[in-house]
Amino acid sequence: MSDVTIKDLEIVQTVFNEAGLDYQLELESGKISVMGPSDIVSSEVGVRLIVALYAWINPRRLGRVFDSAGGFILPDSNFKAPDVSFVKAERLPRSIRYFAEMVPDLAVEIKSQSDRLPPLQQKLKKYIELGVQVGILIDPDEETVTVYRPTGETIELTGDDILTVPELFPGWKISIAELWPPVFDSEE
């Protein structure tokens, strides 16, 4: 059996869409990975991060922020869609109506309830190997954020630690605590 190509992946995605199946597909080493919808905590964490990034990036015209539906054809011919990603303005001056054939500058993976950490950690390391400047792994279960950089050093943030990404967003910061969904206590 031959390896699956991006074109094959597009055909499968079209079939899924026509059947009303809400699954996201990725291509890794010629094999399709099927990911179902994310749990709502992971989804909310992603939205909270996207909103914070967009509010900083957009007025400064630094680049483009994408959610988990934004797909990238990577130099190793794999197709990935990070939960949150960013591409600098000078690398993508105009959005295209296709997958981006490039490595994003920032790739964020958010652990879903059904995910295991080791594959996500490997995915972030691979992004860095391919040229991502900053990779971030968010684990809502443990309320940790791990930052990956090309130096190979990882930094784990917890509690009220502050996440910064000065190489991409000079001056931007967010408290890790702001990423977690609030708890609304009902008072009677």
ABEGO torsion letter per residue (X at the ends): XBBBBAAAAAAAAAAAAAAGBBBBBBBBGGBBBBBBBBBAAAAAAAAAAAAAAAAAAAAAGAEBBBBAABBBBBAAGBBBBBABBBBBAAABABBBABBBBBBBABBBBBBBAABBAAAAAAAAAAAAAAGBABBBBBBAAAGBBBBBBAAGBBBBBBEABBBBBAAABBGBBBBAAAABBBBBBBBX
